[in-house]
Each structure stands twice: as structure tokens, then as C-alpha cells.
């Protein structure tokens, strides 16, 4: 399934926020933007995979071995889980969180997802 164009706007906005914060070495907000991109994109093969790729690159950038190694299996199966519809809603996608654990979706993202999906 393809991500609706209206939802892509929010997904891409989070990735732009990530780049903005990363350039300013604001790592906490950069990571938060990646987590938010993951929540928005996790139901869609390409966006889900891209979020994990960006998390892998972030782990490499900050030299976090746990994040790097944790993203490898997510890169291999995350998109497939989206394709078959087996995703833990709200999961933020980082290596410090079980890839099977559903999580609360932030209120603003929940509203965006309800308004712009399907």
C-alpha cells in the first residue's frame, strides 16, 4: 500500500526536522524526529524502511553500536511487516525498544494518522 500524499507531507516534515536538528548537533530532537517519522511511516513499506535506514545512519553518526546493530534486522524485516500488516502501532523504531512492542501514539500524530490515512 502506498502512503497517501497528504500523509507524506507530515512524514517528510519529520525527516526535514531531523536534518535541521542534526546540523545543529541537537541529537535529542534529531532522534525524536526520526521516531516520529517511524510512527507515521510504519504502515507503509518504503517509508518504514527509510525510517530504519535513517536510524541506522544516525547510529553510525553518533557511533552507537547498539543502534547500528539493532537497526540491521529492522531494515531486513520492517518493511515486510508493513507489507503484510503486522506492525506494533506507535512503536518508535529504535534499538532500545522491542520491535514487537506497541506504544502510545503521541496525540498530535494520532490525529494526523486518523485524518490522513486511507
Backbone torsions as a table, in degrees:
resi	resn	phi	psi	omega
1	UNK	NA	141.1	-179.2
2	UNK	-92.8	146.6	177.9
3	UNK	-71.8	131.4	176.3
4	UNK	-59.2	142.8	-178.3
5	UNK	-55.5	-39.8	-178.9
6	UNK	-63.7	-32.5	178.5
7	UNK	-78.2	-32.0	177.3
8	UNK	-57.9	-34.1	179.4
9	UNK	-57.9	-45.2	-179.4
10	UNK	-70.9	-40.7	178.2
11	UNK	-60.2	-50.0	-179.5
12	UNK	-65.7	-32.2	177.3
13	UNK	-62.3	-39.5	177.7
14	UNK	-66.7	-38.6	177.8
15	UNK	-68.0	-34.7	175.3
16	UNK	-67.0	-39.9	176.8
17	UNK	-61.9	-41.1	177.2
18	UNK	-56.2	-50.2	-179.6
19	UNK	-60.9	-43.2	179.0
20	UNK	-56.7	-52.1	-177.7
21	UNK	-68.8	-37.0	-180.0
22	UNK	-63.1	-42.4	178.4
23	UNK	-61.4	-27.3	179.9
24	UNK	-95.1	6.2	-179.5
25	UNK	59.3	28.6	175.1
26	UNK	-92.5	80.5	-170.9
27	UNK	-66.9	-35.2	-179.3
28	UNK	-64.1	-45.9	179.6
29	UNK	-74.0	-30.3	175.3
30	UNK	-62.3	-46.6	179.5
31	UNK	-63.7	-41.8	179.0
32	UNK	-58.5	-41.2	178.7
33	UNK	-64.8	-37.5	176.8
34	UNK	-66.0	-41.4	177.4
35	UNK	-60.9	-41.7	179.8
36	UNK	-66.8	-38.4	176.8
37	UNK	-62.9	-37.0	179.0
38	UNK	-64.8	-45.5	179.8
39	UNK	-60.2	-44.5	-179.3
40	UNK	-67.3	-40.4	-171.8
41	UNK	-94.3	-4.6	-169.9
42	UNK	-65.2	-18.5	179.0
43	UNK	-85.8	-1.7	-173.8
44	UNK	-125.3	126.1	-172.8
45	UNK	-46.5	-59.3	-173.0
46	UNK	-67.0	-45.3	-178.6
47	UNK	-66.7	-38.2	178.0
48	UNK	-62.3	-47.8	179.8
49	UNK	-63.3	-41.8	179.9
50	UNK	-63.0	-41.2	178.4
51	UNK	-59.3	-42.7	178.2
52	UNK	-68.1	-34.9	175.9
53	UNK	-62.6	-44.3	179.6
54	UNK	-65.3	-36.4	176.7
55	UNK	-66.6	-39.0	175.9
56	UNK	-60.2	-47.6	-179.7
57	UNK	-63.4	-38.3	177.4
58	UNK	-62.9	-46.0	177.0
59	UNK	-57.1	-40.2	177.8
60	UNK	-64.5	-44.1	-178.5
61	UNK	-59.7	-41.3	-177.7
62	UNK	-95.7	4.5	177.5
63	UNK	59.1	45.9	179.3
64	UNK	-102.0	97.6	-176.2
65	UNK	-58.8	-40.0	-179.9
66	UNK	-61.7	-41.4	-179.8
67	UNK	-68.9	-43.4	179.4
68	UNK	-58.4	-54.0	-177.8
69	UNK	-66.5	-34.2	179.6
70	UNK	-70.0	-26.5	-179.8
71	UNK	-80.8	-21.7	-178.0
72	UNK	-59.2	-53.5	178.0
73	UNK	-65.0	-31.7	178.1
74	UNK	-65.7	-37.6	176.2
75	UNK	-64.8	-36.5	-177.1
76	UNK	-75.1	-33.7	-174.6
77	UNK	-121.2	-13.1	-177.1
78	UNK	-57.0	-48.8	-179.8
79	UNK	-64.7	-35.6	178.5
80	UNK	-65.2	-41.6	178.0
81	UNK	-61.0	-36.5	176.2
82	UNK	-64.3	-44.7	-176.7
83	UNK	-59.7	-39.9	-178.9
84	UNK	-93.3	-0.9	175.0
85	UNK	78.8	27.8	179.0
86	UNK	-113.3	85.1	179.8
87	UNK	-130.1	142.3	174.9
88	UNK	-82.8	102.8	-174.7
89	UNK	-52.4	137.0	176.4
90	UNK	82.7	-8.9	-179.0
91	UNK	-58.9	133.4	-174.6
92	UNK	-84.1	-10.1	169.2
93	UNK	88.2	-6.9	-178.6
94	UNK	-79.4	162.0	-177.6
95	UNK	-68.5	-17.7	-179.8
96	UNK	-83.5	-1.4	-179.1
97	UNK	-120.3	135.5	176.9
98	UNK	-57.7	134.8	179.6
99	UNK	-69.9	-2.8	-179.4
100	UNK	-106.3	-3.9	-172.0
101	UNK	-88.5	114.6	171.4
102	UNK	-68.6	148.7	-178.8
103	UNK	-136.6	160.5	175.7
104	UNK	-65.1	137.8	177.5
105	UNK	-91.2	130.2	176.7
106	UNK	-53.1	143.9	-173.2
107	UNK	-54.6	-43.2	-178.5
108	UNK	-65.6	-38.8	179.1
109	UNK	-71.6	-35.1	177.5
110	UNK	-61.1	-43.7	178.1
111	UNK	-63.2	-43.6	178.2
112	UNK	-60.7	-46.3	-178.6
113	UNK	-64.2	-42.2	179.7
114	UNK	-65.3	-36.9	-175.8
115	UNK	-77.4	-34.0	-169.0
116	UNK	-112.3	-5.3	178.3
117	UNK	-85.4	137.9	176.2
118	UNK	56.5	NA	NA
